[in-house]
Amino acid sequence: MKIGLLAVGLNTYWHQFGGLLERLDGYRNAVKEKMEARGGGIVVDAGMVDDVDKAHAAAALFRREEAEVLFIFISTYALSATIVPFVNLRIPVVLLNLQPAPAIDYARLNGMSDRGEMTGEWLANCQACSLPEFCSVLNRAGTKYDVVTGYLDDAEAWKEIYEWLDAAKVAHGMRRNRMGLLGNYYGGMVDVYSDLTLQSTVFGTHAEIVEMCELHALRSSVTQAEADARIAQFGRAFVIDPGCTPQELERAARTSVALDKLVETHRLGSLAYYYAGAAGNEYENIVTSVIAGNTLLTGRDIPVAGEYEVKNVQAMKIMALLGAGGCFSEFYGMDFTDDVVLLGHDGPAHFLLGEQKARLVPLPVYHGKPGKGLSIQMSVKHGPVTLLSVVEGSGGISFLLAEGESVPGPVLNIGNINSRYKFPIPAREFLNGWSKAGPSHHCAIGVGHVAGAIRRYAAMLGIPVTVVC
């Protein structure tokens, strides 16, 4: 992932004020070093751009390098003509209005005996001067942009910059993601139905249709040695309930190995699936033994969503790219006594979210689905969480967001992921507001408060965001 960076200034100043250019270049380099220290991408640095010719050359550089986002550090006053070549890049622009320190050293500046030196010192602190000029040009050009205002070591400003870096990482990952689609929709679950063309054109995600017969063939070719090795991996990844029989563990292991081969064959970065078919059909042996393998994949940031929930696997992938996990969930119920909302699902889980090690447990029946098999029992670790839903509405795709806390308390030990969530607003107000935004009944849960980065990713895509809390 490439990040574009340049500083802007005015070349007229350099021969007028000795040392000013070197000082401003030092500021730009400090910005670059902090970006590189964050990691996750390569900073493509065009240096000091102080005239239109250099701006055209820098724009060509960013176009060749396919930068996801462009940071323009306003090092001192610069002409707005300097930024015009960047409007045709069609990538978001972030104007960095970062002065060297929280305040000018007034006593030092006013104590200088040479007014020329005083002017040079003022220009080294003159970052805000061009901001209205640049915004005017970007507004008139219809360019997506944002402004970060602060100083070089300003924690609040760098929080915003890091959110943009995270958003760029998500944009890069989603555009290169190959989303597998296996099986078909759960009949009648109309809220889940999705427009694959819209998903592909908005996110850049490729939808790869994969077949149950291929997965069946891969499963049939799994060797005993591969199955035994996968059972051993289950033992390392899960706490295996004593009720899990050797037969069920081997059945899940063979399906897990086959899923990995399917993912590798098609280079999948995510997968949505569902299948029922006629009772007792040969594929039922697969779909009733997928949850353990799906959890291993999800734990490797290859999220898997059941019930053919395309929108939700997109949300889970966004969470995974942010390093927040991304767990497949739905609303279970409410506890009005403690003012909390209960969410969970029968899997898959993401290990990053576990308050404790995930348990692999037997279910005598999959509610609303055929057969029986193994499931995941886990609670999301206590602390900050973010809920994300990718919504398809009459106006296209949007994001639905909320930040809250996973809190301790009683949960249902029914062989599902199950946790209690508290929000800054009352539980009933939260659920009403969330539901009225029009999501499907699933959502993705990630650890940490990452709504800021998701909002900036939405700005990159040009799609609306509804924030419940």
Phi, psi and omega in degrees: 000131184251138178241124179274137178219137170208160170251147175243144178204192182234117187296342177299331185287333195294321179278347180275329187228100183299134177084352183293316181300314181297322180295316181291324175297326177296321177297315179300318180296325177296320177297315180300315182297321179292323177295315181294325179295332178294325179079177177095355180190171179256128178274117176266107189257117179268003176073208181275120177253107187238010172205172187292323180298316177295327178295317178297319179295319179294319179299319178296322178298312182293327178293316179296320184277354179056052178296141180280325184210151183240123175260122177251108179275117178277099186279332177194189178299138176217150179289142180294338175300335181296330185262353182302318180300343183272347183291335181276000177288337179059036172235156180299143178246133176243116178275121180262100177265076186244111177274164187297325186216166180302330180209152175293143174281086187299317183297317180296314182296312182290343179274355178289140182275338182257119182292337174294316176296323178299319180294320178298319178295319177299315182295333176289347179242021191257039185291324186288344189299319184273351188301309179299323180297315180293317180298322178301314181294315182293324176298314183289335179274350182071029182271137173289125179208164176219166180233132171245118182245135179169217178224172193300325181251028183278112183299322180295317178295319181289333173300317178295317180297316180297325176297322177293321177297318178295319179298320178296322178296319178295315180301316179297314182291320181292323181291336180257004183281139174252109184266117179279143177234115187237120177095230185202174179291156169286117186303127178091349179275070193295328181298335184279334183305139188225157177263104184294327178297316179296316179300319181290318184284328180283311185267342185082004182289138174270130177264116182252113179282122178241154191250146176298325181294327177292316178297322178298316180296319178297319180294322181295337182268358181293130181276164177297322179297319179295319179296316179297319179296323180288324175299320177297322178294322175303319181296328178280326186276329188234161161271114186270119180297141179301338180285351178284113182284157176303325180295317180291322178296317179292322179299315178294324181295316180297319178294322180297315178298317180295321177299316178300319180292323177296316179298317180293317182301318185259005178053048184280142174252356177194166184206131170244137186212157164189145175201139175236293179070187179288150181302132177079010179290160189292339179281344179298329178296334179277306188292340178268007181226026187265341194296319180296313179295322178296326178291320176300317179296313180300321178295342175265017181066028168247080189295145178236129179242131177281179177057026176055038187273083183300311183301321184284328177290332172295316178296320178296322179293321177300314178298318180298318180295334177275358182074021183258003180091264182102097185247138180286119187217162172212162182285127183264318186174187181225149175242098184286339178295315181261359180058050178232160176249139178258129176230152177179185176190170182275015176119169000279168178253171169237125187301332181299335186269353190288126170294324173225174179299135181296140178261139173261116187231154178276142172243128180287345178203139172269111186299126178078004183224162182285152167078192180215169180167204183266150179221176182251133173241124186197153170244144179287137184303143183289135182139192185294140177222159174234135175254134180227134171232134170271118188253134169252115180236190182296337180262009181107209184269141174215171175253145172239126190228148170207145173244137180205206182225139166276125188239153179289162179146176183292139175227169180272123178267069186249021179079034179226167167282125187213125182214165180251135184231134178243141184237163181296344178247162179303148185303317181294322178294320178299308185294323177296313181295318179298311185294321182292343177286349172086031177281173165286176185280358175261159171210167176254134178249131177236154178277146181087166176262103185240018182298327181300314179294322180292322176298322180288327174296319176300322178296323177297322181279340184076033180245155181288160176228133171251122179251116181282319178193000000 
